Amino acid sequence: MLPIMLDLSQAPVVLYGRGGGAVRRLALLREAGAADLRVYGDAGVQAAAGASWRGKRPSDRELAAARAVFLVDVPEAAEMAAAARAAGVLVNVEDQAALCDFYTPSVVRRGDLVIAISTTGKSPGLARRIREKIEILFGPEWAERVARLAAARDGWRRDGVGMADVARRSDELMRNEGWL
């Protein structure tokens, strides 16, 4: 598995699901910045989806128009995953690793600091418990720290500082602040 960060801010994303798992996945996609979110599913999902709601079930055409498809607790997951994959769309089927092109990790998000924890689908519960430990180590203050370091790096680059020196200065700032 290759860990990557997928920018969903400009890509159509389809979520089709039922129950609390689909509502949680919807929240995760919104936190990740999915702007063109097309949600299908049961009444509970509809209530949570708001303006992103599209209907009870996506068509093959709607699946093919997405960059990524997330399926949660739907009986036709295998056929829908195959249809999306045939159209070149990335597919994630919750708790069915054999149907997935990628896994959704457990995530600690502190502003632009995003720490992903994965067991490559082998034990989501273990990933969740590890995430809970990491949340303690990296509290909400890390959002400001990342923003501060990013601003410093931008300034150094504008001043013409080379990459090796930017890295050295970054390490020095973190050390002086006692962050790590």
Contact map, one row per residue, 1 for C-alpha under 8 A:
111000000000000000000000000000000000000000000000000000000000000000000000000000000000000000000000000000000000000000000001000000000000000000000000000000000000000000000000000000000000
111100000000000000000000000000000000000000000000000000000000000000000000000000000000000000000000000000000000000000000000000000000000000000000000000000000000000000000000000000000000
111110000000000000000000000000000000000000000000000000000000000000000000000000000000000000000000000000000000000000000000000000000000000000000000000000000000000000000000000000000000
011111000000000000000000000000000000000000000000000000000000000000000000000000000000000000000000000000000000000000000000000000000000000000000000000000000000000000000000000000000000
001111100000000000000000000000000000000000000000000000000000000000000000000000000000000000000000000000000000000000000000000000000000000000000000000000000000000000000000000000000000
000111110000000000000000000000000000000000000000000000000000000000000000000000000000000000000000000000000000000000000000000000000000000000000000000000000000000000000000000000000000
000011111110000000000000000000001100000000000000000000000000000000000000000000000000000000000000000000000000000000000000000000000000000000000000000000000000000000000000000000000000
000001111111100000000000000000011111000000000000000000000000000000000000000000000000000000000000000000000000000000000000000000000000000000000000000000000000000000000000000000000000
000000111110000000000000000000001111000000000000000000000000000000000000000000000000000000000000000000000000000000000000000000000000000000000000000000000000000000000000000000000000
000000111111000000000000000000000111000000000000000000000000000000000000000000000000000000000000000000000000000000000000000000000000000000000000000000000000000000000000000000000000
000000111111100000000000000000000111000000000000000000000000000001100000000000000000000000000000000000000000000000000000000000000000000000000000000000000000000000000000000000000000
000000010111110000000000000000000111110000000000000000000000000011110000000000000000000000000000000000000000000000000000000000000000000000000000000000000000000000000000000000000000
000000010011111000000000000000000101110000000000000000000000000001111100000000000000000000000000000000000000000000000000000000000000000000000000000000000000000000000000000000000000
000000000001111100000000000000000000111100000000000000000000011001011100000000000000000000000000000000000000000000000000000000000000000000000000000000000000000000000000000000000000
000000000000111110000100010000000000111100000000000000000000000000001111000000000000000000000000000000000000000000000000000000000000000000000000000000000000000000000000000000000000
000000000000011111000100000000000000001110000000000000001100000000001111010000000000000000000000000000000000000000000000000000000000000000000000000000000000000000000000000000000000
000000000000001111101100000000000000000111001000000000000000000000000111110000000000000000000000000000000000000000000000000000000000000000000000000000000000000000000000000000000000
000000000000000111111110000000000000000011011000000000000000000000000001110000000000000000000000000000000000000000000000000000000000000000000000000000000000000000000000000000000000
000000000000000011111110000000000000000001011000000000000000000000000000100000000000000000000000000000000000000000000000000000000000000000000000000000000000000000000000000000000000
000000000000000001111111000000000000000000011000000000000000000000000000000000000000000000000000000000000000000000000000000000000000000000000000000000000000000000000000000000000000
000000000000000011111111100000000000000000000000000000000000000000000001100000000000000000000000000000000000000000000000000000000000000000000000000000000000000000000000000000000000
000000000000001111111111110000000000000000001000000000000000000000000011100000000000000000000000000000000000000000000000000000000000000000000000000000000000000000000000000000000000
000000000000000001111111111000000000000000011001000000000000000000000000000000000000000000000000000000000000000000000000000000000000000000000000000000000000000000000000000000000000
000000000000000000011111111100000000000000000000000000000000000000000000000000000000000000000000000000000000000000000000000000000000000000000000000000000000000000000000000000000000
000000000000000000001111111110000000000000000000000000000000000000000000000000000000000000000000000000000000000000000000000000000000000000000000000000000000000000000000000000000000
000000000000001000000111111111000000000000000001100000000000000000000000000000000000000000000000000000000000000000000000000000000000000000000000000000000000000000000000000000000000
000000000000000000000011111111100000000000000000000000000000000000000000000000000000000000000000000000000000000000000000000000000000000000000000000000000000000000000000000000000000
000000000000000000000001111111110000000000000000000000000000000000000000000000000000000000000000000000000000000000000000000000000000000000000000000000000000000000000000000000000000
000000000000000000000000111111111100000000000000000000000000000000000000000000000000000000000000000000000000000000000000000000000000000000000000000000000000000000000000000000000000
000000000000000000000000011111111110000000000000000000000000000000000000000000000000000000000000000000000000000000000000000000000000000000000000000000000000000000000000000000000000
000000000000000000000000001111111100000000000000000000000000000000000000000000000000000000000000000000000000000000000000000000000000000000000000000000000000000000000000000000000000
000000010000000000000000000111111100000000000000000000000000000000000000000000000000000000000000000000000000000000000000000000000000000000000000000000000000000000000000000000000000
000000111000000000000000000011111110000000000000000000000000000000000000000000000000000000000000000000000000000000000000000000000000000000000000000000000000000000000000000000000000
000000111111100000000000000011111111100000000000000000000000000000000000000000000000000000000000000000000000000000000000000000000000000000000000000000000000000000000000000000000000
000000011111000000000000000001001111100000000000000000000000000000000000000000000000000000000000000000000000000000000000000000000000000000000000000000000000000000000000000000000000
000000011111100000000000000000000111110000000000000100000000000000000000000000000000000000000000000000000000000000000000000000000000000000000000000000000000000000000000000000000000
000000000001111000000000000000000111111000000000000100000000000000000000000000000000000000000000000000000000000000000000000000000000000000000000000000000000000000000000000000000000
000000000001111000000000000000000001111100000000000111000000000000000000000000000000000000000000000000000000000000000000000000000000000000000000000000000000000000000000000000000000
000000000000011100000000000000000000111110001100100111100000000000000000000000000000000000000000000000000000000000000000000000000000000000000000000000000000000000000000000000000000
000000000000011110000000000000000000011111001100000011111100000000000000000000000000000000000000000000000000000000000000000000000000000000000000000000000000000000000000000000000000
000000000000000111000000000000000000001111101100000000111000000000000000000000000000000000000000000000000000000000000000000000000000000000000000000000000000000000000000000000000000
000000000000000011100000000000000000000111111100000000010000000000000000000000000000000000000000000000000000000000000000000000000000000000000000000000000000000000000000000000000000
000000000000000000000000000000000000000011111110000000000000000000000000000000000000000000000000000000000000000000000000000000000000000000000000000000000000000000000000000000000000
000000000000000001110010000000000000000001111111000000000000000000000000000000000000000000000000000000000000000000000000000000000000000000000000000000000000000000000000000000000000
000000000000000011110110000000000000001111111111100000000000000000000000000000000000000000000000000000000000000000000000000000000000000000000000000000000000000000000000000000000000
000000000000000000000000000000000000001111111111110010000000000000000000000000000000000000000000000000000000000000000000000000000000000000000000000000000000000000000000000000000000
000000000000000000000000000000000000000000111111110000000000000000000000000000000000000000000000000000000000000000000000000000000000000000000000000000000000000000000000000000000000
000000000000000000000010010000000000000000011111110000000000000000000000000000000000000000000000000000000000000000000000000000000000000000000000000000000000000000000000000000000000
000000000000000000000000010000000000001000001111111110000000000000000000000000000000000000000000000000000000000000000000000000000000000000000000000000000000000000000000000000000000
000000000000000000000000000000000000000000000111111110000000000000000000000000000000000000000000000000000000000000000000000000000000000000000000000000000000000000000000000000000000
000000000000000000000000000000000000000000000000111110000000000000000000000000000000000000000000000000000000000000000000000000000000000000000000000000000000000000000000000000000000
000000000000000000000000000000000001111000000000111111000000000000000000000000000000000000000000000000000000000000000000000000000000000000000000000000000000000000000000000000000000
000000000000000000000000000000000000011100000100111111100000000000000000000000000000000000000000000000000000000000000000000000000000000000000000000000000000000000000000000000000000
000000000000000000000000000000000000011100000000000111110100000000000000000000000000000000000000000000000000000000000000000000000000000000000000000000000000000000000000000000000000
000000000000000000000000000000000000001110000000000011111100000000000000000000000000000000000000000000000000000000000000000000000000000000000000000000000000000000000000000000000000
000000000000000000000000000000000000000111000000000001111100000000000000000000000000000000000000000000000000000000000000000000000000000000000000000000000000000000000000000000000000
000000000000000100000000000000000000000110000000000000111110000000000000000000000000000000000000000000000000000000000000000000000000000000000000000000000000000000000000000000000000
000000000000000100000000000000000000000100000000000001111111111000000000000000000000000000000000000000000000000000000000000000000000000000000000000000000000000000000000000000000000
000000000000000000000000000000000000000000000000000000001111111000000000000000000000000000000000000000000000000000000000000000000000000000000000000000000000000000000000000000000000
000000000000000000000000000000000000000000000000000000000111111100000000000000010011000000000000000000000000000000000000000000000000000000000000000000000000000000000000000000000000
000000000000000000000000000000000000000000000000000000000111111110000000000000000000000000000000000000000000000000000000000000000000000000000000000000000000000000000000000000000000
000000000000010000000000000000000000000000000000000000000111111111000000000000000000000000000000000000000000000000000000000000000000000000000000000000000000000000000000000000000000
000000000000010000000000000000000000000000000000000000000111111111001000000000010011000010000000000000000000000000000000000000000000000000000000000000000000000000000000000000000000
000000000000000000000000000000000000000000000000000000000001111111000000000000000011001110000000000000000000000000000000000000000000000000000000000000000000000000000000000000000000
000000000001000000000000000000000000000000000000000000000000111111100000000000000000000000000000000000000000000000000000000000000000000000000000000000000000000000000000000000000000
000000000011110000000000000000000000000000000000000000000000011111111000000000000000000010000000000000000000000000000000000000000000000000000000000000000000000000000000000000000000
000000000011100000000000000000000000000000000000000000000000000011111000000000000000000011000000000000000000000000000000000000000000000000000000000000000000000000000000000000000000
000000000001110000000000000000000000000000000000000000000000000001111100000000000000000011110000000000000000000000000000000000000000000000000000000000000000000000000000000000000000
000000000000111100000000000000000000000000000000000000000000001001111110000000000001000011110000000000000000000000000000000000000000000000000000000000000000000000000000000000000000
000000000000111110000000000000000000000000000000000000000000000000011111000000000000000000111100000000000000000000000000000000000000000000000000000000000000000000000000000000000000
000000000000001110000100000000000000000000000000000000000000000000001111110010000000000000111100000000000000000000000000000000000000000000000000000000000000000000000000000000000000
000000000000001111001100000000000000000000000000000000000000000000000111110010000000000000001100000000000000000000000000000000000000000000000000000000000000000000000000000000000000
000000000000000011101100000000000000000000000000000000000000000000000011111010000000000000000100000000000000000000000000000000000000000000000000000000000000000000000000000000000000
000000000000000111000000000000000000000000000000000000000000000000000011111110000000000000000000000000000000000000000000000000000000000000000000000000000000000000000000000000000000
000000000000000000000000000000000000000000000000000000000000000000000000111111000000000000000000000000000000000000000000000000000000000000000000000000000000000000000000000000000000
000000000000000000000000000000000000000000000000000000000000000000000000011111110000000000000000000000000000000000000000000000000000000000000000000000000000000000000000000000000000
000000000000000000000000000000000000000000000000000000000000000000000011111111111000000000001000000000000000000000000000000000000000000000000000000000000000000000000000000000000000
000000000000000000000000000000000000000000000000000000000000000000000000001111111100000000000000001000000000000000000000000000000000000000000000000000000000000000000000000000000000
000000000000000000000000000000000000000000000000000000000000000000000000000111111110000000000000000000000000000000000000000000000000000000000000000000000000000000000000000000000000
000000000000000000000000000000000000000000000000000000000001001000000000000111111111000000000000000000000000000000000000000000000000000000000000000000000000000000000000000000000000
000000000000000000000000000000000000000000000000000000000000000000000000000011111111100000111000001000000000000000000000000000000000000000000000000000000000000000000000000000000000
000000000000000000000000000000000000000000000000000000000000000000000000000001111111110000000000000000000000000000000000000000000000000000000000000000000000000000000000000000000000
000000000000000000000000000000000000000000000000000000000001001100000000000000111111111000000000000000000000000000000000000000000000000000000000000000000000000000000000000000000000
000000000000000000000000000000000000000000000000000000000001001100001000000000011111111111100000000000000000000000000000000000000000000000000000000000000000000000000000000000000000
000000000000000000000000000000000000000000000000000000000000000000000000000000001111111111100000000000000000000000000000000000000000000000000000000000000000000000000000000000000000
000000000000000000000000000000000000000000000000000000000000000000000000000000000111111110000000000000000000000000000000000000000000000000000000000000000000000000000000000000000000
000000000000000000000000000000000000000000000000000000000000000100000000000000000011111110000000000000000000000000000000000000000000000000000000000000000000000000000000000000000000
000000000000000000000000000000000000000000000000000000000000000100000000000000000001111111000000000000000000000000000000000000000000000000000000000000000000000000000000000000000000
000000000000000000000000000000000000000000000000000000000000001101111000000000000001111111100000000000000000000000000000000000000000000000000000000000000000000000000000000000000000
000000000000000000000000000000000000000000000000000000000000000000111000000000000001100111110000000011000000000000000000000000000000000000000000000000000000000000000000000000000000
000000000000000000000000000000000000000000000000000000000000000000011110000000001001100011111000001111000000000000000000000000000000000000000000000000000000000000000000000000000000
000000000000000000000000000000000000000000000000000000000000000000011110000000001000000001111100001111110000000000000000000000000000000000000000000000000000000000000000000000000000
000000000000000000000000000000000000000000000000000000000000000000000111000010001000000000111111101100000000000000000000000000000000000000000000000000000000000000000000000000000000
000000000000000000000000000000000000000000000000000000000000000000000111100000000000000000011111100000000000000000000000000000000000000000000000000000000000000000000000000000000000
000000000000000000000000000000000000000000000000000000000000000000000000000000000000000000001111100000000000000000000000100000000000000000000000000000000000000000000000000000000000
000000000000000000000000000000000000000000000000000000000000000000000000000000000000000000001111111100000000000000000000000000000000000000000000000000000000000000000000000000000000
000000000000000000000000000000000000000000000000000000000000000000000000000000000000000000001111111100100000000000000000100000000000000000000000000000000000000000000000000000000000
000000000000000000000000000000000000000000000000000000000000000000000000000000000000000000000001111100000000000000000000000000000000000000000000000000000000000000000000000000000000
000000000000000000000000000000000000000000000000000000000000000000000000000001001000000000111001111110000000000000000000000000000000000000000000000000000000000000000000000000000000
000000000000000000000000000000000000000000000000000000000000000000000000000000000000000000111001111111100000000000000000000000000000000000000000000000000000000000000000000000000000
000000000000000000000000000000000000000000000000000000000000000000000000000000000000000001110000001111100000000000000000000000000000000000000000000000000000000000000000000000000000
000000000000000000000000000000000000000000000000000000000000000000000000000000000000000001110000000111110000000000000000000000000000000000000000000000000000000000000000000000000000
000000000000000000000000000000000000000000000000000000000000000000000000000000000000000000010000100111111000000000000101100000000000000000000000000000000000000000000000000000000000
000000000000000000000000000000000000000000000000000000000000000000000000000000000000000000010000000001111100000000000100000000000000000000000000000000000000000000000000000000000000
000000000000000000000000000000000000000000000000000000000000000000000000000000000000000000000000000000111110000000011110000000100000000000000000000000000000000000000000000000000000
000000000000000000000000000000000000000000000000000000000000000000000000000000000000000000000000000000011111000000011100000100110010000000000000000000000000000000000000000000000000
000000000000000000000000000000000000000000000000000000000000000000000000000000000000000000000000000000001111100001111000000000000010000000000000000000000000000000000000000000000000
000000000000000000000000000000000000000000000000000000000000000000000000000000000000000000000000000000000111110011110000000000000010011000000000000000000000000000000000000000000000
000000000000000000000000000000000000000000000000000000000000000000000000000000000000000000000000000000000011111111100000000000000000000000000000000000000000000000000000000000000000
000000000000000000000000000000000000000000000000000000000000000000000000000000000000000000000000000000000001111111000000000000000000000001111110000000000000000000000000000000000000
000000000000000000000000000000000000000000000000000000000000000000000000000000000000000000000000000000000000111111000000000000000000000000000111010000000000000000000000000000000000
000000000000000000000000000000000000000000000000000000000000000000000000000000000000000000000000000000000000111111000000000000000000000000000010011000000000000000000000000000000000
000000000000000000000000000000000000000000000000000000000000000000000000000000000000000000000000000000000001111111100000000000000000000000000110010000000000000000000000000000000000
000000000000000000000000000000000000000000000000000000000000000000000000000000000000000000000000000000000011111111110000000000000000000000000000000000000000000000000000000000000000
000000000000000000000000000000000000000000000000000000000000000000000000000000000000000000000000000000000011100011111000000000000000000000000000000000000000000000000000000000000000
000000000000000000000000000000000000000000000000000000000000000000000000000000000000000000000000000000001111000001111100000000000000000000000000000000000000000000000000000000000000
000000000000000000000000000000000000000000000000000000000000000000000000000000000000000000000000000000001110000000111110000000110110000000000000000000000000000000000000000000000000
000000000000000000000000000000000000000000000000000000000000000000000000000000000000000000000000000000111100000000011111100100100000000000000000000000000000000000000000000000000000
000000000000000000000000000000000000000000000000000000000000000000000000000000000000000000000000000000001000000000001111111101100000000000000000000000000000000000000000000000000000
100000000000000000000000000000000000000000000000000000000000000000000000000000000000000000000000000000100000000000000111111000000000000000000000000000000000000000000000000000000000
000000000000000000000000000000000000000000000000000000000000000000000000000000000000000000000010100000100000000000000111111100000000000000000000000000000000000000000000000000000000
000000000000000000000000000000000000000000000000000000000000000000000000000000000000000000000000000000000000000000000011111100000000000000000000000000000000000000000000000000000000
000000000000000000000000000000000000000000000000000000000000000000000000000000000000000000000000000000000000000000000011111111100000000000000000000000000000000000000000000000000000
000000000000000000000000000000000000000000000000000000000000000000000000000000000000000000000000000000000100000000000110111111110000000000000000000000000000000000000000000000000000
000000000000000000000000000000000000000000000000000000000000000000000000000000000000000000000000000000000000000000000000001111111000000000000000000000000000000000000000000000000000
000000000000000000000000000000000000000000000000000000000000000000000000000000000000000000000000000000000000000000000010001111111100000000000000000000000000000000000000000000000000
000000000000000000000000000000000000000000000000000000000000000000000000000000000000000000000000000000001100000000001110001111111110000000000000000000000000000000000000000000000000
000000000000000000000000000000000000000000000000000000000000000000000000000000000000000000000000000000000100000000001000000111111111000000000000000000000000000000000000000000000000
000000000000000000000000000000000000000000000000000000000000000000000000000000000000000000000000000000000000000000000000000011111111100000000000000000000000000000000000000000000000
000000000000000000000000000000000000000000000000000000000000000000000000000000000000000000000000000000000000000000001000000001111111110000000000000000000000000000000000000000000000
000000000000000000000000000000000000000000000000000000000000000000000000000000000000000000000000000000000111000000001000000000111111111000000000000000000000000000000000000000000000
000000000000000000000000000000000000000000000000000000000000000000000000000000000000000000000000000000000000000000000000000000011111111100000000000000000000000000000000000000000000
000000000000000000000000000000000000000000000000000000000000000000000000000000000000000000000000000000000000000000000000000000001111111110000000000000000000000000000000000000000000
000000000000000000000000000000000000000000000000000000000000000000000000000000000000000000000000000000000001000000000000000000000111111111000000000000000000000000000000000000000000
000000000000000000000000000000000000000000000000000000000000000000000000000000000000000000000000000000000001000000000000000000000011111111100000000000000000000000000000000000000000
000000000000000000000000000000000000000000000000000000000000000000000000000000000000000000000000000000000000000000000000000000000001111111100000000000000000000000000000000000000000
000000000000000000000000000000000000000000000000000000000000000000000000000000000000000000000000000000000000000000000000000000000000111111100000000000000000000000000000000000000000
000000000000000000000000000000000000000000000000000000000000000000000000000000000000000000000000000000000000010000000000000000000000011111111100000000000000000000000000000000000000
000000000000000000000000000000000000000000000000000000000000000000000000000000000000000000000000000000000000010000000000000000000000001111111100000000000000000000000000000000000000
000000000000000000000000000000000000000000000000000000000000000000000000000000000000000000000000000000000000010000000000000000000000000001111111000000000000000000000000000000000000
000000000000000000000000000000000000000000000000000000000000000000000000000000000000000000000000000000000000010000000000000000000000000001111111100000000000000000000000000000000000
000000000000000000000000000000000000000000000000000000000000000000000000000000000000000000000000000000000000011010000000000000000000000001111111110000000000000000000000000000000000
000000000000000000000000000000000000000000000000000000000000000000000000000000000000000000000000000000000000011110000000000000000000000000011111111000000000000000000000000000000000
000000000000000000000000000000000000000000000000000000000000000000000000000000000000000000000000000000000000001000000000000000000000000000011111111100000000000000000000000000000000
000000000000000000000000000000000000000000000000000000000000000000000000000000000000000000000000000000000000000000000000000000000000000000001111111110000000000000000000000000000000
000000000000000000000000000000000000000000000000000000000000000000000000000000000000000000000000000000000000001110000000000000000000000000000111111111000000000000000000000000000000
000000000000000000000000000000000000000000000000000000000000000000000000000000000000000000000000000000000000000100000000000000000000000000000011111111100000000000000000000000000000
000000000000000000000000000000000000000000000000000000000000000000000000000000000000000000000000000000000000000000000000000000000000000000000001111111110000000000000000000000000000
000000000000000000000000000000000000000000000000000000000000000000000000000000000000000000000000000000000000000000000000000000000000000000000000111111111000000000000000010010000000
000000000000000000000000000000000000000000000000000000000000000000000000000000000000000000000000000000000000000000000000000000000000000000000000011111111100000000000000000000000000
000000000000000000000000000000000000000000000000000000000000000000000000000000000000000000000000000000000000000000000000000000000000000000000000001111111110000000000000000000000000
000000000000000000000000000000000000000000000000000000000000000000000000000000000000000000000000000000000000000000000000000000000000000000000000000111111111000000000000000000000000
000000000000000000000000000000000000000000000000000000000000000000000000000000000000000000000000000000000000000000000000000000000000000000000000000011111111100000000100010000000000
000000000000000000000000000000000000000000000000000000000000000000000000000000000000000000000000000000000000000000000000000000000000000000000000000001111111110000000000000000000000
000000000000000000000000000000000000000000000000000000000000000000000000000000000000000000000000000000000000000000000000000000000000000000000000000000111111111000000000000000000000
000000000000000000000000000000000000000000000000000000000000000000000000000000000000000000000000000000000000000000000000000000000000000000000000000000011111111110000100000000000000
000000000000000000000000000000000000000000000000000000000000000000000000000000000000000000000000000000000000000000000000000000000000000000000000000000001111111111100100000000000000
000000000000000000000000000000000000000000000000000000000000000000000000000000000000000000000000000000000000000000000000000000000000000000000000000000000111111110000000000000000000
000000000000000000000000000000000000000000000000000000000000000000000000000000000000000000000000000000000000000000000000000000000000000000000000000000000011111110000000000000000000
000000000000000000000000000000000000000000000000000000000000000000000000000000000000000000000000000000000000000000000000000000000000000000000000000000000001111111000000000000000000
000000000000000000000000000000000000000000000000000000000000000000000000000000000000000000000000000000000000000000000000000000000000000000000000000000000001111111101100000000000000
000000000000000000000000000000000000000000000000000000000000000000000000000000000000000000000000000000000000000000000000000000000000000000000000000000000000100111111100000000000000
000000000000000000000000000000000000000000000000000000000000000000000000000000000000000000000000000000000000000000000000000000000000000000000000000000000000100011111110000000000000
000000000000000000000000000000000000000000000000000000000000000000000000000000000000000000000000000000000000000000000000000000000000000000000000000000000000000001111111000000000000
000000000000000000000000000000000000000000000000000000000000000000000000000000000000000000000000000000000000000000000000000000000000000000000000000000000000000011111111100000000000
000000000000000000000000000000000000000000000000000000000000000000000000000000000000000000000000000000000000000000000000000000000000000000000000000000001001100011111111110000000000
000000000000000000000000000000000000000000000000000000000000000000000000000000000000000000000000000000000000000000000000000000000000000000000000000000000000000000111111111000000000
000000000000000000000000000000000000000000000000000000000000000000000000000000000000000000000000000000000000000000000000000000000000000000000000000000000000000000011111111100000000
000000000000000000000000000000000000000000000000000000000000000000000000000000000000000000000000000000000000000000000000000000000000000000000000000000000000000000001111111110000000
000000000000000000000000000000000000000000000000000000000000000000000000000000000000000000000000000000000000000000000000000000000000000000000000000010001000000000000111111111000000
000000000000000000000000000000000000000000000000000000000000000000000000000000000000000000000000000000000000000000000000000000000000000000000000000000000000000000000011111111100000
000000000000000000000000000000000000000000000000000000000000000000000000000000000000000000000000000000000000000000000000000000000000000000000000000000000000000000000001111111110000
000000000000000000000000000000000000000000000000000000000000000000000000000000000000000000000000000000000000000000000000000000000000000000000000000010000000000000000000111111111000
000000000000000000000000000000000000000000000000000000000000000000000000000000000000000000000000000000000000000000000000000000000000000000000000000000000000000000000000011111111111
000000000000000000000000000000000000000000000000000000000000000000000000000000000000000000000000000000000000000000000000000000000000000000000000000000000000000000000000001111111111
000000000000000000000000000000000000000000000000000000000000000000000000000000000000000000000000000000000000000000000000000000000000000000000000000000000000000000000000000111111110
000000000000000000000000000000000000000000000000000000000000000000000000000000000000000000000000000000000000000000000000000000000000000000000000000000000000000000000000000011111110
000000000000000000000000000000000000000000000000000000000000000000000000000000000000000000000000000000000000000000000000000000000000000000000000000000000000000000000000000001111111
000000000000000000000000000000000000000000000000000000000000000000000000000000000000000000000000000000000000000000000000000000000000000000000000000000000000000000000000000001111111
000000000000000000000000000000000000000000000000000000000000000000000000000000000000000000000000000000000000000000000000000000000000000000000000000000000000000000000000000001100111
